[in-house]
Amino acid sequence: MAYNAKIGPSILSSDLSCLGSECVRMMECGADYLHLDVMDGHFVPNITFGHPMVECLRKSVGQDPFFDMHMMVSRPEQWVKPMAAAGANQYTFHLEATTNPGNLIKDIKESGMKVGLAIKPGTTEELAPWANHIDMALVMTVEGFGGQKFMEDMMPKVSWLRSQFPSLDIEVDGGVGPDTVHKCAEAGANMIVSGSAVIGSDDPRSVIALLRTAVAEAIQKRSLDR
């Protein structure tokens, strides 16, 4: 098994007026990467930020933090080159937002970024044909807004992906925190996006450590059970 436990705070949950220092604080608290939600007001109703802010953040925090861009946008093809130029490390697009995933995957790789492929709660096995061409699969555990309730009925989807693609990085995003991480970890997720549970905590370092331990223990158990 080539995957390990990684925890990525969702920076949209932080104080947006001091985003640079919040990113640094999360990394200092032990985050493995940073999850940045880009929303365009079309694919999802909210609007967040785009590549100019990513470029500013990269200059502010340096080259070390891994930026996982969650592109909740209706035309993901449009933003590949701008995001690569801004300093994004991984471009995670939604399968539902494109008619040609193959071309988009190729473009992302040619731009020097890793490829993430996300699916909303209503999408399932359509991801399978692309799983061997991507670096990470993202299973949404909410419909697409911060602070929503975790959807436990998405866990069979995670389990199925893990059984079919044993070495794939599998990320979960939405309502994940100390109360729900064990379900995600047992299902086979190894990358945990957590927003308010981490960033809103009085002790983010402890929450990140708890999430990572839960995932690492599940990975270890899975390797022993094989």
FENWOKA-V997712 format. One record per pair of residues at least 4 apart in sequence whose C-alpha atoms are under 8 Angstrom apart, sorted by sequence separation. I is the first residue (numbers start at 0). J is the second residue. If there is no record, write none. Layout:
{{I,J} {I,J}}
This chain:
{{9,13} {11,15} {14,18} {17,21} {18,22} {19,23} {20,24} {21,25} {22,26} {23,27} {24,28} {25,29} {26,30} {38,42} {39,43} {40,44} {41,45} {48,52} {49,53} {50,54} {51,55} {52,56} {53,57} {54,58} {55,59} {56,60} {57,61} {58,62} {60,64} {74,78} {75,79} {78,82} {79,83} {80,84} {81,85} {82,86} {83,87} {92,96} {93,97} {99,103} {100,104} {101,105} {102,106} {103,107} {104,108} {105,109} {106,110} {107,111} {108,112} {118,122} {126,130} {129,133} {139,143} {153,157} {154,158} {155,159} {156,160} {157,161} {158,162} {159,163} {160,164} {161,165} {171,175} {175,179} {176,180} {177,181} {179,183} {180,184} {181,185} {182,186} {183,187} {184,188} {193,197} {194,198} {195,199} {196,200} {199,203} {202,206} {203,207} {204,208} {205,209} {206,210} {207,211} {208,212} {209,213} {210,214} {211,215} {212,216} {213,217} {214,218} {215,219} {216,220} {217,221} {218,222} {219,223} {220,224} {221,225} {13,18} {25,30} {26,31} {38,43} {39,44} {40,45} {57,62} {70,75} {82,87} {83,88} {107,112} {108,113} {118,123} {142,147} {160,165} {161,166} {174,179} {175,180} {183,188} {184,189} {194,199} {195,200} {197,202} {198,203} {26,32} {38,44} {39,45} {40,46} {94,100} {107,113} {108,114} {130,136} {141,147} {161,167} {197,203} {200,206} {14,21} {38,45} {39,46} {107,114} {141,148} {10,18} {13,21} {38,46} {39,47} {82,90} {118,126} {141,149} {161,169} {37,46} {38,47} {140,149} {141,150} {160,169} {197,206} {37,47} {38,48} {104,114} {116,126} {140,150} {196,206} {197,207} {10,21} {22,33} {36,47} {37,48} {79,90} {140,151} {180,191} {10,22} {36,48} {37,49} {157,169} {171,183} {140,153} {139,153} {138,153} {175,191} {8,25} {75,92} {90,107} {116,133} {171,188} {175,192} {176,193} {75,93} {115,133} {118,136} {120,138} {138,156} {169,187} {170,188} {175,193} {68,87} {114,133} {115,134} {116,135} {117,136} {118,137} {119,138} {120,139} {138,157} {169,188} {170,189} {171,190} {172,191} {173,192} {174,193} {175,194} {177,196} {191,210} {66,86} {67,87} {68,88} {70,90} {72,92} {113,133} {114,134} {115,135} {116,136} {117,137} {118,138} {119,139} {120,140} {168,188} {169,189} {170,190} {171,191} {172,192} {173,193} {174,194} {176,196} {66,87} {67,88} {68,89} {69,90} {70,91} {71,92} {72,93} {75,96} {113,134} {114,135} {115,136} {116,137} {117,138} {118,139} {119,140} {120,141} {168,189} {169,190} {170,191} {171,192} {172,193} {175,196} {176,197} {8,30} {65,87} {66,88} {67,89} {68,90} {69,91} {70,92} {71,93} {74,96} {75,97} {90,112} {94,116} {115,137} {117,139} {119,141} {120,142} {168,190} {170,192} {7,30} {10,33} {65,88} {66,89} {67,90} {68,91} {69,92} {70,93} {73,96} {74,97} {88,111} {89,112} {90,113} {91,114} {92,115} {93,116} {94,117} {95,118} {119,142} {6,30} {7,31} {8,32} {9,33} {10,34} {11,35} {65,89} {67,91} {72,96} {73,97} {88,112} {89,113} {90,114} {91,115} {92,116} {93,117} {94,118} {95,119} {119,143} {149,173} {150,174} {5,30} {6,31} {7,32} {8,33} {9,34} {10,35} {11,36} {87,112} {88,113} {89,114} {90,115} {91,116} {92,117} {93,118} {148,173} {149,174} {161,186} {189,214} {5,31} {6,32} {7,33} {8,34} {9,35} {10,36} {89,115} {91,117} {93,119} {147,173} {148,174} {149,175} {157,183} {161,187} {188,214} {189,215} {5,32} {7,34} {9,36} {76,103} {79,106} {83,110} {95,122} {146,173} {147,174} {161,188} {43,71} {50,78} {57,85} {79,107} {83,111} {101,129} {104,132} {145,173} {146,174} {154,182} {158,186} {42,71} {43,72} {53,82} {57,86} {83,112} {100,129} {104,133} {144,173} {145,174} {154,183} {157,186} {158,187} {177,206} {184,213} {185,214} {189,218} {42,72} {54,84} {55,85} {80,110} {143,173} {149,179} {157,187} {180,210} {184,214} {187,217} {33,64} {35,66} {37,68} {41,72} {42,73} {50,81} {54,85} {79,110} {136,167} {138,169} {140,171} {141,172} {151,182} {155,186} {157,188} {187,218} {32,64} {33,65} {34,66} {35,67} {36,68} {37,69} {38,70} {39,71} {40,72} {41,73} {50,82} {53,85} {54,86} {94,126} {135,167} {136,168} {137,169} {138,170} {139,171} {140,172} {141,173} {154,186} {177,209} {181,213} {185,217} {31,64} {32,65} {33,66} {34,67} {35,68} {36,69} {37,70} {38,71} {39,72} {53,86} {120,153} {123,156} {127,160} {131,164} {134,167} {135,168} {136,169} {137,170} {138,171} {139,172} {140,173} {141,174} {177,210} {180,213} {181,214} {184,217} {31,65} {32,66} {33,67} {34,68} {35,69} {36,70} {37,71} {38,72} {39,73} {51,85} {53,87} {130,164} {134,168} {135,169} {136,170} {137,171} {138,172} {139,173} {140,174} {176,210} {180,214} {184,218} {32,67} {34,69} {36,71} {37,72} {50,85} {135,170} {137,172} {19,56} {23,60} {130,167} {18,56} {22,60} {26,64} {19,59} {20,60} {19,60} {91,137} {146,194} {145,194} {146,195} {42,96} {43,143} {12,145} {11,145} {34,192} {2,166} {0,165} {1,166} {2,167} {0,166} {1,167} {2,168} {25,198} {28,203} {29,204} {28,204} {30,207} {25,203} {29,207} {28,207} {29,208} {13,194} {12,194} {13,195} {7,190} {9,192} {11,194} {12,195} {5,189} {6,190} {7,191} {8,192} {9,193} {10,194} {4,189} {5,190} {6,191} {7,192} {8,193} {9,194} {13,198} {3,189} {4,190} {5,191} {6,192} {7,193} {8,194} {9,195} {12,198} {13,199} {2,189} {4,191} {6,193} {12,199} {10,198} {8,197} {9,198} {8,198} {6,207} {6,210} {6,211} {5,211} {4,211} {4,214} {4,215} {3,215} {4,218} {3,218} {0,222}}
